[in-house]
Amino acid sequence: MATTTPTVLTIDGVKYDVSKWVPYHPGGDEILVKYNGLDATDVFAAFHAKETYAKLSNFKGVPSDEPATDPDQKYQKLRKVMEEHKLFDRNPYYYVYKTSTTIGLLILAIYLVVNGHWLSSACFLGLFWQQAGWLAHDYCHHDVFENRKANNFFGTICGNLLQGYSMTWWKDRHNTHHAITNILEADPDIDNLPIFMWTPHDFHRLVTWNNKLSTVLGNTLPYQAFYFLPFCATLKLIWCLQSFFWVLGMKQSPSKFYQSQATLERVLLAIHWLCFASLFTFLPTVTSMVYYFFISQCIGGFCIAVIVFFNHYACEHLPNSEKKQNSFLELQLKGTRNANPSILMDWFAGGLNYQIEHHLFPTMPRNNLYKASLIVKEFCKKSNMEYQCCSFLEGLIILHKHLHTVGQAVPNYLAKAKTA
């Protein structure tokens, strides 16, 4: 996102003009622009290593006259507790285990298809793609290595090569989502119109489109709760398609960092699809090739989508005008839901059943999130702040009811808008 206006962030009581840094930010320019003029103390601490603070001296800083709010101070104290419990410390053996077992699913899928068991191979390949997605997520959040370049490299391998996603595309969206979770017209993850509408706050957008499209949406959105789960199966295909167009335009991106990654990402995406296509040589018919493609892609997409949608989409959505009124801590607690922990859930969700803790501390290794959840839950209880957590099934039911309620209100709103 190109910008000619100054980009100023407040960090630890000092205002920094980071305008010249925007095109070079490895986490994407979007997150900097959308925090322009706001206090970024907590979100900066959440995403960056301690040594990054030294780089702030390269920017012109002036003292801010705005005091830290109580929720801001609470977050900083909570983060210190996590540091005291050494929950940001990395365990290399854990990620050797996670990486090797994830690759094991791919090896199993290849073994099965080579030996004629293409249907079971497609299922395991889809499961591999889901688990590789969580692994890429860990690498790209710098949870695995101290060295951030190593994390970025392996994140790109897990994303572009193993799954067919562009990691810079993903990070550009995902980092912004983390920083301004469930803020309307700011968080890209909750802008799903015209397919889904998550909040009545978006009703006004329907009448800005032409009458024909508004009529179509008035007839389809009331049923969004019913086509939601089938749609989840398309998520990986959608992400791969978006990634394809993203890498095509990376050389022309205003981000110098994205430009520098363009060739590597294009090459790895090409290798991914060539390797995937090579599996078709072991399939007996064209029909089996079609089934193999869609079964594997849809299982991979569905198993990621149900976790992603569970975590945020039925939680509170805040208007963009309230972004400044809510601290980083408040945004994460209002817009995020956990699933009850279990051995199976921890594995299936890739640790994102502890989504509250992950959003508060995105660089915390996955294997430490359970311990962190016990501390955060007690902290919320003492601070009289809501901690949203339920069973996975209960969360999906909440999501279904939320979609149904919002969808059923669309026709009435459009009818009133036409007569107004």
Secondary structure, DSSP 8 states (H G I E B T S, - for coil): ----S--EEEETTEEEE-GGGGGG-TT-SHHHHHTTTSB-HHHHHHHS-GGGGGGGGGS-EEE------HHHHHHHHHHHHHHHTTTT---HHHHHHHHHHHHHHHHHHHHHHHTT-HHHHHHHHHHHHHHHHHHHHHHHTT-S-S-HHHHHHHHHIIIIIHH---HHHHHHHHHHHHHTTTBTTT-GGG--TTT----GGGHHHHTTS-HHHHHHHHHHGGGHHHHHHHHHTTHHHHHHHHHHHHHHTGGG-S-HHHHHHHHHHHHHHHHHHHHHHHGGGG-SSHHHHHHHHHHHHHHHHHHHHHHHHHHHTTS--B-GGGTTTS-HHHHHHHH--EE---HHHHHHTTTGGGHHHHHH-TTS-GGGHHHHHHHHHHHHHHHT----EE-HHHHHHHHHHHHHHHHHHHHHHHHHHHH-
